């Protein structure tokens, strides 16, 4: 097959002649009118109002970006806050802890003067002739009172007994064992004890004497003795002990407990205002197995003096 002949080269224009004029396309694709070859292309000017529209678009863009940053920051802060405290806005938002003593919470300061009930007649026998109403005394510096110290069979109290729900700390007084290991390991006691218990709010020196006295007496009845029990209330009234205001409760409690010979006990509880933020508590108990010593209850109460 014969070889292909190379194509004829395009003819060159004759010097001194120009290409025929025709349409051309400028950068951006906008047609412009005919112009001399190699001449500058016309510049398109923005349409009226276009610059203002572009400025507004920029402002909207920056505003939207700033709003997005703000929303993102709020989401992060709320997530961290709610994550650390899921109940921050809930109904169970806890109030500050109440640090007042139990009796101050139970017995806020009274605005009125309580009326004393008519006392029931006492069934305790009178003290025997020559009873030790004077002589040696037990002094409780912490409670702020003193009272008669009795001879045998009474012995000094040498321990701390935090009894009941109120945990009144009896540190001073006298006692003797009336039944040894009645339940296999515990002894039963007759007692004359005293203690100081916080009763006022903050540094106040006054408190609701009746309320505190009755709360302590109720704690004694419910927590110090076998249950169930039956109570004979003999005295529940405002009184003066050694010239100081007091609330005095005297009762006989009846109960039964396997292994315990005593089935009743005469007890007195006195709450005494000694001019401090603490109330002085005076507690006397005589088991029914030693009724010959019931007179000690009234005698000990009458011997109380502030110090």
C-alpha positions in Angstrom: 0.0 0.0 0.0 1.5 3.4 -0.9 2.7 5.6 2.0 0.5 8.5 3.1 1.6 11.8 2.0 2.0 14.4 4.7 -0.7 17.1 4.8 0.0 20.4 3.3 1.0 23.0 5.9 -1.5 25.8 6.5 -0.9 28.8 4.5 0.5 31.8 6.4 -1.1 35.1 6.1 0.5 37.6 3.9 2.5 40.2 5.9 0.6 43.5 6.3 -2.8 41.9 6.4 -5.0 41.3 9.5 -7.3 38.4 10.5 -10.9 39.0 9.8 -12.8 40.5 12.7 -15.1 38.1 14.6 -16.6 37.4 18.0 -14.2 36.4 20.9 -14.8 35.1 24.4 -13.4 37.0 27.4 -12.4 35.4 30.7 -15.5 34.4 32.5 -17.4 33.6 29.3 -19.2 37.0 28.8 -19.2 38.0 25.1 -17.8 41.4 24.3 -17.9 43.3 21.0 -15.3 43.2 18.4 -12.0 44.8 19.3 -8.7 45.0 17.7 -6.7 41.8 17.9 -4.6 41.9 21.1 -6.5 45.0 22.5 -7.6 45.2 26.1 -10.9 43.6 27.1 -13.5 45.8 28.7 -14.0 45.5 32.5 -17.5 44.6 33.8 -18.7 46.9 36.6 -20.8 45.6 39.5 -24.5 46.2 39.1 -26.0 48.9 41.3 -26.7 47.6 44.9 -24.6 44.4 44.5 -21.9 45.7 46.8 -24.4 46.4 49.6 -25.9 42.9 49.1 -22.4 41.4 49.5 -21.7 43.4 52.6 -25.0 42.2 54.2 -24.2 38.6 53.3 -20.8 38.9 55.0 -22.5 40.4 58.1 -25.0 37.5 58.2 -22.3 35.0 57.8 -20.2 36.4 60.7 -23.4 36.7 62.9 -24.3 33.1 62.2 -20.8 31.9 63.0 -20.8 33.9 66.3 -24.3 32.5 67.2 -23.1 28.9 66.5 -20.1 29.4 68.8 -22.3 30.8 71.6 -24.8 27.9 71.3 -22.0 25.4 71.4 -20.5 27.0 74.5 -23.9 27.0 76.3 -24.4 23.3 75.4 -21.0 22.4 76.9 -21.6 24.4 80.1 -25.0 22.8 80.6 -23.7 19.3 79.9 -20.9 19.7 82.5 -23.2 21.2 85.1 -26.0 18.7 84.7 -23.5 15.9 84.5 -22.0 16.8 87.9 -25.4 17.4 89.6 -28.3 15.6 87.9 -30.8 17.0 90.4 -29.7 20.6 90.0 -33.1 21.7 88.8 -35.2 18.9 90.2 -37.7 18.8 93.0 -35.2 17.0 95.3 -32.8 19.9 95.5 -31.3 19.4 99.0 -31.4 22.2 101.5 -28.4 23.0 103.7 -27.8 20.4 106.4 -29.4 21.1 109.8 -26.5 21.1 112.3 -28.5 21.9 115.4 -28.5 19.5 118.3 -31.4 16.9 118.3 -33.2 18.6 121.2 -32.9 22.0 119.5 -34.5 20.6 116.4 -37.2 18.9 118.3 -37.9 21.9 120.6 -37.4 25.3 118.8 -37.6 28.4 121.1 -41.1 28.9 122.4 -42.8 32.3 122.0 -45.3 31.7 124.8 -45.2 30.6 128.4 -46.3 27.0 128.8 -49.0 26.2 131.3 -48.1 23.6 133.9 -50.6 20.7 134.3 -52.1 19.9 137.7 -49.6 17.4 139.3 -50.9 14.0 140.3 -50.5 13.1 143.9 -47.3 11.3 144.6 -47.5 7.7 145.9 -43.9 7.6 147.1 -43.5 7.1 150.9 -41.9 10.0 152.9 -38.2 9.8 153.6 -37.4 7.9 156.8 -36.2 9.8 159.8 -32.6 10.9 159.6 -32.4 10.5 155.8 -29.2 12.0 154.3 -30.7 15.2 152.9 -27.6 17.1 154.0 -23.9 16.0 154.0 -21.6 14.8 151.2 -22.6 15.9 147.7 -22.0 14.8 144.2 -20.8 17.7 142.0 -21.3 17.6 138.2 -19.3 20.5 136.8 -20.3 19.7 133.3 -24.0 19.7 134.0 -23.7 22.6 136.4 -25.5 21.0 139.4 -24.8 19.2 142.6 -27.0 16.9 144.7 -26.8 14.6 147.8 -24.3 11.8 147.8 -25.7 8.8 149.6 -23.9 6.1 151.6 -24.1 2.3 151.2 -25.3 0.6 149.2 -24.7 3.5 146.8 -21.4 3.7 145.0 -19.8 6.3 142.7 -20.7 6.1 139.0 -17.4 5.6 137.1 -18.4 5.2 133.5 -20.2 7.0 130.6 -23.6 5.7 129.7 -25.0 7.1 126.4 -28.6 5.9 126.6 -31.6 6.1 124.3 -32.0 7.8 121.0 -31.0 11.1 122.4 -27.8 9.5 123.8 -27.7 11.6 126.9 -24.2 11.1 128.3 -24.5 10.3 131.9 -21.0 10.6 133.4 -21.6 11.5 137.1 -23.6 10.1 139.9 -24.1 7.0 142.0 -25.5 3.5 141.6 -25.6 -0.1 142.9 -26.3 -3.4 141.3 -29.7 -4.8 142.2 -29.5 -8.0 140.0 -26.3 -9.5 138.7 -26.2 -11.0 135.1 -30.0 -11.1 134.9 -29.8 -12.0 131.2 -26.5 -14.0 131.4 -24.2 -11.0 131.1 -25.9 -7.7 132.1 -26.4 -6.3 135.5 -29.5 -4.3 136.6 -28.9 -1.1 138.6 -30.5 1.5 140.8 -29.1 4.9 139.8 -28.8 8.6 140.5 -27.2 10.1 137.5 -26.7 13.5 135.9 -25.6 14.8 132.5 -25.4 17.9 130.3 -27.2 17.8 126.9 -27.2 20.5 124.2 -30.7 22.1 124.0 -30.4 25.6 122.7 -29.7 26.9 119.1 -26.3 28.3 118.4 -25.0 30.2 121.4 -28.4 31.0 122.9 -28.9 30.5 126.7 -32.6 29.8 126.6 -34.6 26.9 125.3 -38.2 25.4 125.5 -37.9 23.9 129.0 -41.2 22.0 128.9 -40.5 20.5 125.4 -37.0 19.4 126.2 -38.0 17.9 129.6 -40.8 15.9 128.0 -38.7 14.7 125.1 -36.0 13.5 127.5 -38.6 11.8 129.8 -40.2 10.1 126.7 -36.8 8.8 125.6 -36.2 7.4 129.1 -39.5 5.6 129.1 -39.2 4.2 125.6 -35.4 3.3 125.5 -34.2 2.6 129.0 -36.6 -0.2 130.0 -38.0 -3.5 128.6 -40.9 -3.1 126.2 -43.8 -3.3 126.1 -44.4 -1.4 129.3 -47.2 0.3 131.2 -46.7 3.7 132.8 -48.2 5.3 135.9 -47.6 9.1 135.5 -47.1 10.5 139.0 -45.8 14.0 138.2 -45.3 16.0 135.1 -44.9 19.7 135.8 -42.8 22.9 135.8 -41.0 23.2 139.1 -38.1 25.0 140.8 -35.0 22.9 141.8 -32.5 24.8 143.8 -34.0 28.1 142.7 -33.6 27.2 139.0 -36.5 26.5 136.5 -37.0 22.8 135.8 -39.4 20.4 134.2 -39.9 17.3 136.4 -41.5 14.0 135.4 -42.0 11.1 137.9 -43.5 7.8 136.9 -43.7 4.1 137.8 -43.1 1.8 134.8 -44.4 -1.8 134.8 -42.8 -4.4 132.5 -41.7 -8.1 132.3 -38.5 -9.5 131.0 -37.3 -13.1 131.2 -34.7 -13.6 133.9 -35.4 -10.2 135.5 -36.9 -10.2 139.0 -37.9 -6.6 138.9 -41.3 -6.1 137.2 -41.6 -2.3 137.8 -39.4 0.7 138.6 -39.9 4.2 140.1 -38.1 6.8 138.0 -37.7 10.6 138.0 -36.4 12.7 135.1 -35.7 16.4 135.7 -34.6 18.9 133.0 -33.0 21.9 134.7 -32.3 25.3 133.1 -28.9 26.3 134.6 -28.4 29.4 132.4 -26.3 27.6 129.8 -26.8 26.4 126.2 -26.9 22.9 127.7 -29.7 21.6 129.9 -28.8 19.7 133.1 -30.5 16.3 133.1 -31.1 14.5 136.5 -32.2 10.9 136.4 -33.1 8.7 139.4 -34.3 5.0 139.2 -35.3 2.6 141.9 -36.2 -1.0 140.8 -39.3 -2.5 142.3 -37.2 -5.1 144.1 -35.9 -2.2 146.4 -39.1 -0.3 147.1 -37.7 0.6 150.6 -35.6 3.1 148.8 -38.4 4.9 146.9 -38.0 7.9 149.2 -34.6 8.6 147.5 -36.5 9.9 144.4 -38.1 12.9 146.1 -35.1 13.4 148.4 -32.6 13.6 145.6 -34.8 15.9 143.6 -35.1 18.3 146.5 -31.3 18.3 147.0 -30.4 19.6 143.6 -28.5 22.9 143.6 -26.9 24.9 140.7 -23.1 25.4 140.9 
